[in-house]
Amino acid sequence: MTQFDDLLKEDQNYIWHPFTPFTDKANVLPVNKAEGSYLYLENGRKVLDIIASWWVNLHGHAHPEIAQAIYKQAQNLEQVIFAGFTHEPAIRLSKILVENLVQDTAFGKVFFSDNGSTAVEVAIKMALQYFFNKNEFNKLKIIAFEGAYHGDTFGAMSVGGRTPFNAAFNPLLFEVKFISIPTKDNLHRLLQTFETLTSDPSCAAFIFEPLVQGANGMNTYAAEHLDLLIEIAQKKEIICIADEVMTGFGRTGKLLASHYLKNMPDIICLSKGITGGFLPLGATVCKEKIAEAFYADALHKTFFHGHSYTANPLACAAACKSFEILERSTTQKQIEAIQEAHFSFIEKLQKNPLSEKYIKEIRHIGTILAIEINTKEYYSYFNEHRKLIYDFFLDKNILMRPLGNVLYLLPPYSTTVADLNYVYQQIEAFLTFLSKAE
Ligand SMILES: Cc1ncc(COP(=O)(O)O)c(C=O)c1O
């Protein structure tokens, strides 16, 4: 038995992997190391990580400067309770998030947690308690988009679309008013529905993934349309929550997807890319007016939420360094190069005679490129093409974990145009494969 096989066997004996069915055959690959945009497997194979390991990696794996920042921090302060104590990396990071990332003077406070789901939980609880603290006890209803994905904890699942992901828990999820994603065709009707929903005095918050619904097949929609919805909501003092867990930190071509909007949301949820993909960290950034409702010496207005590792110093140090790298002109140029490469490929793909038959839609924003494959079934995570696409690309040493019949690129910013060209080439080869399979 090789080391590779030993690891697989032990893995199967002891580990329960996320979003992975149990099968008799091991269906995971042991990774030994990673560098830049590549993963190196235990058997020596080199795999291009074109989805930034579930959208977390920004500057490439094992970035030496971030590794060094964590090492330096670990020698000084690895962790400390964050109630009653504070530390320099958290203070530095909060200032960066408010001033350099969000860049809106109405924003004032950062609340730290552990991941994207908890950043969302915090946002929901913050919005609801904001009204509670102002003695508006009936403000409890939330509006969200159909097909939304905000995470796997109960609050985050509740504001997410009712999909097979959460079917087992449906009866336990709190009631949410779901609206369609805006399109040119439904806009007029949608705005009317939204006016009605937001006129309900019990309506408290509106939560959305700005401009692109990640898990829902990288489903994009227009900033102007979202702006109209936010404007209606904010006129009625409804708290607008932007879940930027996936879109934050340059993914859409701007630091935040919210920067494409005229109306900034009131609360922004961050995670994933925040530490450059090194350590788990969530941050919920809110406008000062939200925090003000919690100002009181007495405990009765306090936000009773906190995780043991809140604002972990190592994660904060990694996040500060990652942001420093993100702001560099070299990184900004890399982001632009990825966008331009996507543009050129889209033009090429549109000319490919197989596209008309096999591609339903091409969606693109910033560094994200998604291609929906035409299948008999509608889009669904469970679409039969999922495994076909995953296996096809893995066979070509590309980690492309499709969302059902949607294959997509969401690369680390270290990914070169040559790497991208290789993936584009394989996408065209996949179309040829589909045509031959008929
Ligand atoms: C928009 C959005 N929100 C929240 C989450 C949940 O983040 P986490 O998996 O870190 O809990 C995700 C994860 O994919 C996401 O895409």
The ligand as a MOL file (V3000), in Angstrom:
LIG
                    3D

  0  0  0     0  0            999 V3000
M  V30 BEGIN CTAB
M  V30 COUNTS 16 16 0 0 0
M  V30 BEGIN ATOM
M  V30 1 C -22.7820 34.1690 -0.0090 0
M  V30 2 C -22.4000 33.1900 1.0570 0
M  V30 3 N -22.7490 33.4300 2.3220 0
M  V30 4 C -22.4060 32.6020 3.3250 0
M  V30 5 C -21.7000 31.4400 3.0730 0
M  V30 6 C -21.3400 30.5160 4.1950 0
M  V30 7 O -19.9850 30.6180 4.4860 0
M  V30 8 P -19.2610 29.4830 5.3500 0
M  V30 9 O -19.2210 28.2810 4.4980 0
M  V30 10 O -17.9150 30.0460 5.6330 0
M  V30 11 O -20.0700 29.2910 6.5890 0
M  V30 12 C -21.3170 31.1520 1.7650 0
M  V30 13 C -20.5630 29.9310 1.4580 0
M  V30 14 O -20.4260 29.4910 0.3600 0
M  V30 15 C -21.6610 32.0510 0.7210 0
M  V30 16 O -21.3420 31.8210 -0.5480 0
M  V30 END ATOM
M  V30 BEGIN BOND
M  V30 1 1 1 2
M  V30 2 1 2 3
M  V30 3 2 2 15
M  V30 4 2 3 4
M  V30 5 1 4 5
M  V30 6 1 5 6
M  V30 7 2 5 12
M  V30 8 1 6 7
M  V30 9 1 7 8
M  V30 10 2 8 9
M  V30 11 1 8 10
M  V30 12 1 8 11
M  V30 13 1 12 13
M  V30 14 1 12 15
M  V30 15 2 13 14
M  V30 16 1 15 16
M  V30 END BOND
M  V30 END CTAB
M  END
